Amino acid sequence: MFDVSSDRPARQPALFLPHGGGPCFFMDDPRDIWTNMGAFLRAVPDMLPARPRAILIASGHWETKGFAFTGADEPSLIYDYYNFPAHTYALRYDVPGAPELAARAADLLAGAGLAAHVDPARGLDHGVFVPLKVAFPDAAIPVVEMSVERTLDPARAIEAGRALSPLRDEGVLIIGSGMSFHNMRGYGDPRSTAPSVAFDRWLTDAVRQPGPDRARSLAAWEEAPAARFAHPKAEHLLPLMVAAGAGDDAPGEKIYGEQVLETAISGFRFG
């Protein structure tokens, strides 16, 4: 159980993590496409000041009117990927939920004038359980999933992250789970490399700005080079906005980067 009244532990950062392609880390990978990304995710616990008391993770695979948080005591899994091997639909991640944290998060957003609610029935989609199963395989840390608002307004996502930032002082690790490049038609095409690199360089420069400047740059992400090629729809980028908003005013940092399926993919840390 997540107890908001207990003594404050070490302040946690906010992270933006790539979640890969479907259940990719639990399949044969003869070309080592996902090897380095998997190794990065496994190293996440070593990047933290202490084991988190809970994880709040925004997923690009859940869009709602306003923002929403999972409130189940024992969240189910949503296998929202298609045409993968049968064993990937039997994956388990029996992590505890944290209804108290979900309620507190919704209250923080409401206090900032943002619509938010707790969904007691919603399970965890693969943007949550796949990367967390790699990073925290013991499934012992309580998890709450956060949706992205279906308007996909980057400024509101940043504002939501800012409202949630006090949770970091309560030992909550805030994660944005998405992909810094997400154009399904562009993956695996050598013609995607140059525009994806251009967008990645812009994104990295934006992240490395101090908080107020970072927020302004990220809110205007569509002005970046190859922006709409990198993200024909922004749902996989919005979790980064949440993490960036939850970060300190200090510059963010790039903590992962490589070319995957001919495209530049990155991960970032804030605070």
C-alpha positions as CSV (number, residue, x, y, z in Angstrom):
1,M,0.0,0.0,0.0
2,F,1.2,3.5,-0.8
3,D,0.8,5.7,2.3
4,V,1.0,9.4,1.5
5,S,1.3,10.2,5.2
6,S,4.5,8.3,5.9
7,D,8.0,10.0,6.2
8,R,9.4,11.4,3.0
9,P,12.0,9.2,1.4
10,A,14.6,10.3,-1.2
11,R,13.3,12.6,-4.0
12,Q,12.7,10.6,-7.2
13,P,13.4,11.9,-10.7
14,A,11.0,12.0,-13.6
15,L,12.0,9.8,-16.6
16,F,10.9,9.4,-20.2
17,L,11.5,5.8,-21.3
18,P,11.0,4.1,-24.7
19,H,8.8,1.1,-24.3
20,G,9.8,-0.7,-27.5
21,G,7.5,-2.4,-30.0
22,G,4.7,-4.5,-28.4
23,P,6.2,-7.3,-26.3
24,C,9.5,-7.1,-28.1
25,F,11.7,-7.8,-25.0
26,F,10.0,-11.2,-24.4
27,M,10.5,-12.6,-27.9
28,D,13.3,-14.0,-29.9
29,D,15.5,-11.2,-31.3
30,P,18.0,-12.7,-33.6
31,R,19.0,-9.3,-35.1
32,D,19.5,-7.8,-31.6
33,I,17.1,-5.0,-32.5
34,W,15.9,-4.5,-28.9
35,T,19.0,-5.7,-27.0
36,N,20.4,-2.3,-26.1
37,M,17.0,-0.9,-25.2
38,G,16.3,-3.8,-23.0
39,A,19.7,-3.4,-21.3
40,F,18.9,0.3,-20.7
41,L,15.5,-0.5,-19.1
42,R,17.1,-3.1,-16.9
43,A,19.6,-0.5,-15.7
44,V,16.9,2.0,-14.7
45,P,16.8,1.0,-11.0
46,D,20.5,1.8,-10.7
47,M,19.8,5.3,-11.9
48,L,17.6,6.1,-9.0
49,P,18.5,7.5,-5.5
50,A,16.5,4.7,-3.8
51,R,13.9,2.1,-4.6
52,P,10.6,4.0,-5.4
53,R,7.7,3.7,-3.0
54,A,5.4,3.7,-6.0
55,I,5.5,4.4,-9.8
56,L,3.1,6.7,-11.6
57,I,3.5,6.1,-15.3
58,A,1.9,8.0,-18.2
59,S,1.3,5.8,-21.3
60,G,0.7,6.8,-24.8
61,H,-1.7,3.9,-25.2
62,W,-4.5,5.4,-23.1
63,E,-6.3,8.5,-24.3
64,T,-9.2,10.0,-22.3
65,K,-11.3,13.1,-21.9
66,G,-9.3,14.9,-19.3
67,F,-6.7,12.9,-17.5
68,A,-7.3,9.6,-15.8
69,F,-5.5,7.3,-13.3
70,T,-5.9,3.6,-12.7
71,G,-7.4,2.9,-9.3
72,A,-7.6,-0.9,-9.0
73,D,-6.0,-2.6,-6.0
74,E,-4.8,-5.4,-8.3
75,P,-4.8,-4.1,-11.9
76,S,-5.3,-6.5,-14.8
77,L,-3.2,-6.4,-18.0
78,I,-4.4,-5.2,-21.3
79,Y,-2.7,-7.0,-24.2
80,D,-3.1,-4.2,-26.7
81,Y,-0.8,-5.6,-29.4
82,Y,-1.7,-7.7,-32.3
83,N,-0.3,-10.7,-34.3
84,F,2.5,-11.5,-31.9
85,P,3.4,-15.1,-30.7
86,A,0.9,-16.8,-28.4
87,H,3.2,-16.8,-25.4
88,T,3.2,-13.0,-25.3
89,Y,-0.5,-13.0,-24.4
90,A,0.3,-15.1,-21.3
91,L,2.8,-12.6,-19.9
92,R,2.1,-11.7,-16.3
93,Y,3.0,-8.6,-14.2
94,D,0.9,-9.0,-11.1
95,V,1.9,-5.7,-9.6
96,P,-0.1,-4.1,-6.8
97,G,-2.1,-1.0,-7.6
98,A,-2.1,2.2,-5.4
99,P,-5.7,3.6,-5.2
100,E,-4.5,6.2,-2.6
101,L,-1.9,7.5,-5.0
102,A,-4.4,7.6,-7.9
103,A,-6.7,9.7,-5.8
104,R,-3.9,12.0,-4.7
105,A,-2.8,12.5,-8.3
106,A,-6.3,13.3,-9.4
107,D,-6.6,15.8,-6.6
108,L,-3.3,17.5,-7.5
109,L,-4.5,17.9,-11.1
110,A,-7.9,19.2,-10.0
111,G,-6.1,21.7,-7.8
112,A,-4.3,22.9,-10.9
113,G,-7.6,23.4,-12.7
114,L,-7.2,20.2,-14.8
115,A,-10.0,17.7,-15.2
116,A,-9.0,14.3,-13.8
117,H,-10.6,11.2,-12.5
118,V,-9.8,7.7,-11.2
119,D,-10.8,4.7,-13.2
120,P,-11.2,1.7,-10.8
121,A,-11.6,-0.9,-13.6
122,R,-8.9,0.1,-16.1
123,G,-5.9,-2.3,-16.4
124,L,-2.3,-1.7,-17.4
125,D,-1.6,-1.6,-21.1
126,H,1.6,-2.8,-22.7
127,G,3.1,0.7,-22.6
128,V,3.2,0.1,-18.9
129,F,3.7,-3.6,-18.1
130,V,6.2,-4.4,-20.8
131,P,8.9,-1.8,-19.8
132,L,8.2,-2.2,-16.1
133,K,8.5,-6.0,-16.3
134,V,12.0,-5.4,-17.8
135,A,13.0,-2.7,-15.3
136,F,11.3,-4.0,-12.2
137,P,10.8,-7.7,-12.7
138,D,9.8,-8.5,-9.1
139,A,6.5,-6.7,-9.7
140,A,6.6,-5.5,-6.0
141,I,6.4,-1.7,-6.5
142,P,2.8,-0.3,-6.6
143,V,1.9,1.1,-10.0
144,V,-0.6,3.7,-11.2
145,E,-1.1,4.3,-14.9
146,M,-1.9,7.8,-16.1
147,S,-3.6,8.5,-19.4
148,V,-2.8,11.2,-21.9
149,E,-5.6,13.7,-22.7
150,R,-7.1,13.0,-26.0
151,T,-6.7,16.6,-27.2
152,L,-3.0,15.8,-27.2
153,D,-2.2,19.4,-26.1
154,P,1.5,19.5,-25.1
155,A,1.1,22.5,-22.9
156,R,-1.6,20.8,-20.8
157,A,0.5,17.7,-20.5
158,I,3.4,19.8,-19.2
159,E,1.1,21.5,-16.8
160,A,-0.2,18.1,-15.6
161,G,3.4,17.0,-15.0
162,R,4.1,20.2,-13.1
163,A,1.1,19.6,-10.8
164,L,2.2,16.0,-10.1
165,S,5.8,17.0,-9.3
166,P,5.2,17.0,-5.5
167,L,4.8,13.3,-5.6
168,R,8.5,12.9,-6.3
169,D,9.2,14.1,-2.8
170,E,7.0,11.3,-1.5
171,G,9.1,8.7,-3.2
172,V,7.0,8.3,-6.4
173,L,8.9,7.7,-9.6
174,I,7.1,9.5,-12.4
175,I,7.6,7.9,-15.8
176,G,6.5,8.9,-19.3
177,S,6.3,5.8,-21.4
178,G,6.3,6.3,-25.2
179,M,8.7,6.6,-28.1
180,S,10.7,9.6,-29.1
181,F,10.1,8.6,-32.7
182,H,6.8,6.9,-33.6
183,N,5.9,6.7,-37.2
184,M,5.0,3.1,-37.9
185,R,5.5,3.5,-41.6
186,G,8.9,5.0,-41.1
187,Y,10.4,2.1,-39.0
188,G,12.9,0.0,-40.9
189,D,13.2,2.4,-43.8
190,P,16.7,3.9,-44.3
191,R,15.0,7.1,-45.6
192,S,13.7,7.7,-42.1
193,T,17.2,8.0,-40.5
194,A,18.0,11.6,-41.5
195,P,14.7,13.1,-40.5
196,S,14.5,11.1,-37.3
197,V,18.0,12.3,-36.4
198,A,17.1,15.9,-37.1
199,F,14.0,15.6,-34.9
200,D,16.0,13.8,-32.2
201,R,18.7,16.5,-32.1
202,W,16.0,19.2,-31.7
203,L,14.3,17.2,-29.0
204,T,17.5,16.6,-27.1
205,D,18.4,20.3,-27.3
206,A,14.9,21.2,-26.0
207,V,15.1,18.8,-23.1
208,R,18.5,20.2,-22.1
209,Q,17.1,23.7,-21.6
210,P,16.2,25.0,-18.1
211,G,12.6,24.3,-17.1
212,P,10.7,27.4,-18.3
213,D,12.5,27.4,-21.7
214,R,12.1,23.7,-22.0
215,A,8.4,24.0,-21.5
216,R,8.1,26.6,-24.1
217,S,10.1,24.6,-26.6
218,L,8.3,21.4,-26.0
219,A,4.9,23.0,-26.2
220,A,5.9,24.1,-29.7
221,W,7.2,20.7,-30.8
222,E,5.4,20.8,-34.1
223,E,7.8,23.5,-35.2
224,A,10.7,21.1,-34.9
225,P,12.5,19.7,-38.0
226,A,10.6,16.7,-39.3
227,A,8.2,16.9,-36.4
228,R,5.1,15.5,-38.1
229,F,7.2,12.8,-39.8
230,A,8.5,11.7,-36.4
231,H,5.0,11.8,-34.9
232,P,2.1,11.8,-37.3
233,K,0.0,11.6,-34.1
234,A,1.5,12.9,-30.8
235,E,0.2,10.3,-28.3
236,H,3.7,8.6,-27.9
237,L,5.4,12.0,-27.4
238,L,2.9,13.4,-24.8
239,P,4.3,11.2,-22.0
240,L,7.6,13.0,-22.4
241,M,5.7,16.3,-21.8
242,V,4.4,14.9,-18.5
243,A,7.8,13.8,-17.4
244,A,9.4,17.2,-18.4
245,G,6.7,19.1,-16.5
246,A,7.3,17.0,-13.4
247,G,11.0,17.7,-13.6
248,D,13.0,20.4,-11.8
249,D,13.9,23.7,-13.5
250,A,17.4,22.3,-14.0
251,P,18.2,21.2,-17.5
252,G,17.1,17.6,-18.4
253,E,19.6,15.1,-19.7
254,K,19.7,12.4,-22.3
255,I,20.2,9.0,-20.7
256,Y,19.7,6.7,-23.7
257,G,20.1,7.0,-27.4
258,E,20.6,4.7,-30.4
259,Q,19.2,3.9,-33.8
260,V,16.5,1.3,-33.8
261,L,14.9,0.1,-37.0
262,E,16.7,2.9,-38.9
263,T,15.4,5.7,-36.6
264,A,16.9,7.7,-33.7
265,I,15.3,6.8,-30.3
266,S,16.1,8.5,-27.0
267,G,15.3,8.4,-23.3
268,F,15.5,11.4,-20.9
269,R,15.8,12.2,-17.2
270,F,14.4,15.3,-15.4
271,G,15.6,16.1,-11.9
